[in-house]
Structure formats: structure tokens, C-alpha cells
């Protein structure tokens, strides 16, 4: 049997859906270097570990200050 590999990246649109953002806002976050990305052919992919770190940090910081985005 073949081993299942853990996903290490996701599409920019998938990341946007998870955050409740549209295409333009999602690519704006990428341009501002909020997440690590790679290019696979002509497709930009968001690294899942970078996404999880950033979202966790933002959530924890907002919880500390009471300022949710």
C-alpha cells in the first residue's frame, strides 16, 4: 500500500476561503508577505505551516488586546 503524504501547501483561493476573503484580498496578503509561498509551474501555493503560524499568532494577539480583525 502507498503511504498517504501530508499536504504541505494549499492554493491561494483555498486560503482565502478559509479566511472569508475574496481573490483580490487573498493575493494582497500574499503580496504583503503574510505567508510563505512557492510557485508550482504557474500556480502560486501557500505553505500550510506558514498559514497556521500566522493565523495562530493573529488570533492570539487579538485575544490579548481584545482587537479582532
C-alpha positions in Angstrom: 0.0 0.0 0.0 1.1 3.5 -0.8 1.7 5.9 2.2 -0.5 8.9 2.4 1.6 12.1 2.2 0.7 15.1 4.4 -0.3 18.2 2.4 2.3 21.0 2.8 0.6 23.7 0.6 -2.7 25.0 -0.5 -4.0 27.2 -3.2 -4.3 31.0 -2.7 -8.1 30.7 -3.3 -8.4 27.9 -0.7 -6.5 30.1 1.8 -8.9 33.0 1.0 -12.0 30.8 1.5 -10.7 29.7 4.9 -10.3 33.4 5.9 -13.5 34.5 4.3 -11.7 36.7 1.7 -12.1 37.2 -2.0 -9.4 36.7 -4.6 -8.1 40.3 -4.5 -7.7 40.3 -0.7 -6.1 36.9 -0.7 -3.4 38.0 -3.2 -2.9 41.3 -1.3 -2.0 39.2 1.8 0.5 37.3 -0.4 2.0 40.5 -1.8 2.5 41.8 1.8 4.4 38.6 2.7 2.0 37.4 5.4 2.5 33.8 4.2 5.4 31.9 2.7 4.6 30.8 -0.9 6.0 28.7 -3.6 5.4 28.5 -7.4 4.5 25.2 -8.9 4.6 25.8 -12.6 2.5 29.0 -13.0 0.4 28.3 -9.8 1.2 30.0 -6.5 0.8 27.8 -3.4 0.6 28.9 0.2 2.7 26.9 2.7 0.4 25.4 5.3 2.8 25.7 8.2 3.3 29.4 7.4 -0.5 29.9 7.2 -1.1 28.1 10.5 1.6 30.1 12.3 0.3 33.4 11.0 -3.3 32.7 11.8 -2.5 31.4 15.3 -0.3 34.4 16.0 -3.0 36.8 14.8 -5.7 35.1 16.8 -3.6 35.0 20.0 -2.6 38.7 19.6 -6.2 39.7 19.0 -7.3 37.7 22.1 -4.6 39.5 24.2 -5.6 43.0 23.0 -9.3 42.4 22.5 -9.0 43.8 19.0 -10.3 41.2 16.5 -9.9 41.9 12.8 
